């Protein structure tokens, strides 16, 4: 049997390809939006995975340093270290800072840690140049996306910090590049007041103790001990909120990324609906252009089922070609985005299924027009 769909597409091949490319760009954006969400999930856990802590001890009645402000005493790490089941514990700080450059400042997320401590948040696999921090003051490790080079000096607060190491693909949960400084420097930047402020406080009889604070205490558990039980003991006796690594991951992915995920999901759904409507309008227009030919086919005795099959096949082919162009388009542009975009094959297959269903639904407008076509119109000129 003659393949009417192939013959008709061949007759208007240029228009068909251009149309498929246009719809494909929309589908490509859908894949990119899904990839942005996947990238957010990956970025949210980079720091958590690099730190590799079993539990996070934070200020009471807070969700921790990634979700809201948290302050604990630095020496709490010594108390936690004495708790049964704890292998090692350290104080750690987190803060947003601006790294000044000649052209423009770079917003970064600074991690402060004890360089002589037992837990180092810098993943050695990500350290591509230079070394870890060795001195308590005025050294910094940056990620390559900041644009700084080894040996450069960066002014933070009242001091200059020398770049001694460069990492790759290290970002915060918000997508900002990570930098690493010593705990003492981080405390000075985040908690220590200016000289005038300290003088004013001393004149009022207030002693500045903020410089001995941290945002969280991180700890690892000895083998054979139950993490939940150790966490419960610390909550009971130290009056602090304690989160396991999984709970901290849930806070990041659910509390911080949930709204962004909902926005991305809504935008993705809108793009799919728009793509479906565009395909339906295109098929309707193509059907209108063939109405006289369809009337002739009916007059010659061709059944409606054969003509409907032609319309459905054309719509499916348009959706398939649009999906192929969309895949190509998404892979061409995804690395141009400022945030991480992760394209996964399963997501592409799910979108392919959605496109097939959307194409079948879109073909109904053309099918309806075919059924209502009057064979007598072929004679009327």
C-alpha positions in Angstrom: 0.0 0.0 0.0 1.2 3.5 -0.8 2.5 5.3 2.3 0.5 8.5 2.0 2.2 10.1 5.0 5.7 9.7 3.5 4.5 11.0 0.1 2.9 14.0 1.7 5.9 14.8 3.9 8.2 14.5 0.9 6.0 17.0 -1.0 6.5 19.6 1.8 9.8 18.4 3.1 11.3 21.9 3.7 8.4 23.1 5.7 8.2 19.9 7.7 11.9 20.0 8.7 11.7 23.7 9.7 8.6 23.1 11.7 10.2 20.1 13.5 13.3 22.2 14.3 11.1 24.9 15.8 9.2 22.5 18.0 12.4 20.7 18.7 13.9 23.9 20.2 11.0 24.0 22.7 11.5 20.4 23.6 15.3 21.1 23.9 14.5 23.8 26.5 12.3 21.2 28.3 15.3 18.9 28.5 17.6 21.7 29.7 15.1 22.7 32.4 15.0 19.1 33.7 18.8 19.2 33.5 18.9 22.4 35.6 16.8 20.6 38.3 19.2 17.6 38.2 22.1 20.0 38.4 20.6 21.6 41.5 20.3 18.2 43.2 23.9 17.4 42.4 25.3 20.8 43.5 23.3 20.6 46.8 25.2 17.5 47.9 28.7 18.4 46.7 29.8 20.0 50.0 28.0 17.4 52.1 29.7 14.6 50.3 33.1 16.3 50.5 32.8 16.9 54.2 31.7 13.3 54.8 30.3 13.9 58.3 27.9 11.5 59.9 26.2 14.1 62.1 25.8 17.9 62.1 25.4 19.6 65.5 23.9 23.1 65.1 22.2 25.7 67.2 19.0 24.6 69.0 15.7 25.1 67.1 17.5 25.8 63.8 17.8 23.7 60.6 21.5 24.3 60.3 23.9 26.5 58.5 22.6 25.9 55.0 18.9 26.7 55.8 19.2 29.5 58.5 21.6 31.2 60.8 23.3 28.9 63.3 25.9 29.7 66.0 27.6 27.3 68.4 30.7 27.6 70.6 33.9 26.4 68.9 34.9 24.4 72.0 31.7 22.4 71.8 33.8 20.2 69.5 35.8 19.0 72.5 32.6 18.1 74.4 31.2 16.2 71.4 34.5 14.4 70.9 34.1 12.9 74.4 30.6 11.5 73.7 30.5 7.8 73.4 30.5 6.6 69.8 32.1 9.8 68.4 35.3 9.2 66.4 36.2 12.7 65.5 34.6 16.2 65.6 35.5 19.6 64.3 34.1 23.1 64.2 33.2 24.6 60.8 31.9 27.9 59.4 30.0 28.9 56.3 29.5 32.4 54.9 28.9 34.2 51.7 31.7 36.6 50.7 32.6 38.8 47.8 35.9 38.1 46.1 37.0 41.5 44.6 38.5 41.5 41.1 39.5 44.2 38.8 36.6 43.7 36.4 33.9 42.7 38.9 33.5 40.9 42.3 32.8 37.2 42.5 30.1 36.0 45.0 31.5 32.9 46.7 30.6 30.6 49.6 33.5 30.3 52.1 34.1 27.3 54.2 36.2 27.8 57.3 37.8 24.8 59.0 40.6 23.9 61.4 43.6 23.1 59.1 45.1 21.1 62.0 41.9 19.2 62.7 40.9 15.7 61.9 38.2 16.6 59.2 39.2 18.3 56.0 36.3 19.4 53.8 38.6 19.8 50.7 38.2 16.7 48.5 41.7 15.8 47.3 40.2 14.5 44.1 38.9 18.0 43.3 42.2 19.8 44.1 43.7 20.3 40.6 46.4 22.8 41.3 48.5 23.8 44.3 48.0 22.5 47.8 45.7 22.5 50.9 45.9 25.2 53.5 49.0 25.0 55.8 48.9 28.2 57.7 46.3 29.5 60.1 46.2 32.9 58.4 46.0 34.6 55.0 45.8 31.6 52.7 42.8 30.6 50.6 41.9 27.7 48.3 39.5 28.7 45.5 37.6 26.9 42.8 38.6 27.3 39.1 35.3 29.1 38.2 36.3 32.1 40.2 39.0 32.9 37.7 41.8 33.4 40.2 45.2 31.9 39.7 47.8 30.4 42.0 49.8 33.1 43.8 47.2 35.8 43.4 46.3 37.9 46.4 42.6 38.6 47.4 41.6 41.3 49.8 39.1 40.1 52.3 38.1 42.4 55.2 41.3 44.1 56.3 43.8 41.5 55.1 45.1 39.9 51.9 44.8 36.2 51.3 47.1 34.3 48.9 45.7 31.7 46.6 47.6 28.4 47.4 45.2 25.9 45.8 42.6 25.6 43.1 39.8 23.0 43.0 37.4 22.0 40.2 33.6 21.6 40.2 33.2 22.7 43.8 30.1 24.7 44.4 27.6 25.4 47.2 24.0 24.3 47.3 23.1 27.6 45.7 25.6 27.1 42.8 28.1 29.7 44.1 31.8 28.7 43.9 33.3 27.3 47.0 36.4 28.8 48.6 38.3 27.5 51.7 40.0 29.4 54.5 41.2 28.6 57.9 38.8 28.5 60.8 40.6 31.4 62.5 40.4 33.6 59.4 36.7 32.6 58.9 35.9 33.5 62.5 37.5 36.9 62.1 35.6 37.6 58.9 32.3 36.5 60.1 32.2 37.1 63.9 34.9 39.6 64.9 33.8 43.2 65.1 35.7 46.2 63.9 38.2 47.8 66.3 35.9 50.7 67.0 33.0 48.4 67.7 35.1 46.4 70.1 36.3 49.6 71.8 32.7 50.8 72.2 31.6 47.4 73.6 34.5 47.3 76.1 33.5 50.8 77.2 30.0 49.5 77.9 31.5 46.5 79.7 30.7 44.0 76.9 33.3 41.5 76.1 33.5 40.2 72.5 33.3 36.5 72.5 31.9 36.0 69.1 35.3 35.2 67.6 35.2 31.8 69.2 32.0 30.7 67.5 31.3 28.4 64.6 28.2 27.7 62.5 28.2 23.9 63.1 30.1 21.1 64.7 30.6 18.1 62.3 31.5 14.6 63.6 32.0 11.1 62.4 30.7 8.0 64.2 32.9 5.0 65.3 32.1 1.7 63.5 29.5 -0.4 65.3 27.7 2.6 66.9 24.2 3.5 65.9 24.1 7.0 64.4 20.6 7.8 65.5 21.3 6.8 69.2 24.5 8.9 69.3 22.5 11.9 67.8 19.7 11.4 70.3 22.2 11.5 73.2 23.8 14.8 72.0 20.3 16.3 71.6 19.3 15.3 75.1 22.5 16.4 77.0 23.9 19.3 74.9 20.5 20.9 74.0 21.5 21.3 70.3 19.8 20.2 67.1 21.6 17.2 65.6 21.1 16.1 62.0 22.4 13.0 60.3 24.0 13.3 56.9 20.7 12.1 55.3 18.6 14.5 57.3 21.0 17.4 56.3 20.7 16.3 52.7 16.9 16.2 53.0 17.0 19.8 54.4 19.0 20.9 51.4 16.9 19.1 48.7 13.4 19.6 50.2 13.6 22.9 52.1 15.9 24.8 49.9 15.3 23.4 46.4 11.7 22.4 46.6 10.3 25.8 45.5 12.8 26.0 42.7 11.9 22.5 41.7 8.2 23.4 41.6 8.9 26.5 39.5 11.0 24.4 37.1 8.3 21.7 37.0 5.6 24.3 36.2 7.7 25.9 33.5 8.5 22.5 32.0 4.8 21.5 31.9 3.9 24.8 30.2 6.6 24.2 27.5 5.2 20.7 26.9 1.6 22.1 26.6 2.8 24.9 24.3 4.6 22.3 22.1 1.5 20.2 21.9 -0.6 23.2 20.9 1.9 24.2 18.3 2.0 20.7 16.8 -1.9 20.6 16.8 -2.0 24.0 15.0 0.6 22.8 12.5 -1.3 19.6 11.8 -4.6 21.5 11.5 -3.0 23.9 9.0 -1.5 21.1 7.0 -4.8 19.3 7.0 -6.6 22.4 5.8 -4.1 22.7 2.9 -5.0 19.2 1.8 -8.7 19.4 2.2 -9.4 19.3 -1.6 -7.0 16.4 -2.0 -8.7 14.6 0.9 -12.1 15.2 -0.6 -10.8 13.7 -3.9 -9.6 10.7 -1.9 -13.0 10.2 -0.3 -14.7 10.6 -3.7 -12.4 7.8 -5.1 -13.5 5.6 -2.3 -10.6 5.7 0.1 -11.9 5.0 3.6 -11.6 7.5 6.4 -9.4 5.1 8.4 -6.7 5.3 5.7 -6.7 9.1 5.6 -6.8 9.3 9.4 -3.8 6.9 9.5 -2.0 9.4 7.3 -2.7 12.3 9.6 -1.7 10.4 12.7 1.6 9.2 11.1 2.5 12.7 10.0 1.9 14.0 13.5 4.0 11.2 15.1 6.8 11.7 12.6 6.7 15.5 13.4 6.9 14.7 17.1 9.8 12.2 16.7 11.8 14.5 14.5 11.1 17.4 16.9 12.4 15.2 19.7 15.6 14.4 17.8 16.2 18.1 17.0 15.4 18.9 20.7 18.1 16.4 21.9 20.7 17.9 19.6 19.8 21.4 20.5 19.9 20.7 24.3 23.4 19.1 24.0 24.6 22.1 22.0 23.5 24.7 24.6 23.5 23.0 28.0 27.1 23.9 28.9 26.5 27.5 28.1 24.4 28.0 31.2 26.0 29.5 34.3 24.6 26.8 36.6 25.2 23.1 36.3 22.9 21.3 33.8 22.8 17.5 34.0 21.3 15.7 31.0 20.3 12.1 31.7 19.1 9.5 29.3 16.1 8.3 31.4 14.8 11.9 31.4 15.1 12.0 27.6 13.1 8.7 27.2 10.4 10.0 29.5 10.1 13.1 27.4 10.0 11.0 24.3 7.0 9.2 25.7 5.3 12.5 26.6 6.0 13.7 23.0 4.4 10.6 21.5 1.3 11.0 23.6 1.1 14.8 22.9 1.5 14.1 19.2 -1.4 11.6 19.2 -3.6 14.1 21.1 -2.5 16.9 18.7 -3.5 14.7 15.7 -7.2 14.7 16.8 -7.7 18.2 15.4 -6.7 17.0 12.0 -8.6 13.8 12.3 -11.8 15.7 13.1 -11.3 17.8 10.0 -10.8 14.7 7.8 -14.0 13.1 9.1 -16.0 16.2 8.4 -14.6 16.6 4.8 -17.3 16.5 2.1 -16.4 14.4 -1.0 -18.6 16.8 -3.1 -16.1 19.6 -2.4 -13.8 17.9 -4.9 -16.2 18.6 -7.7 -17.0 22.2 -6.6 -13.6 23.5 -7.7 
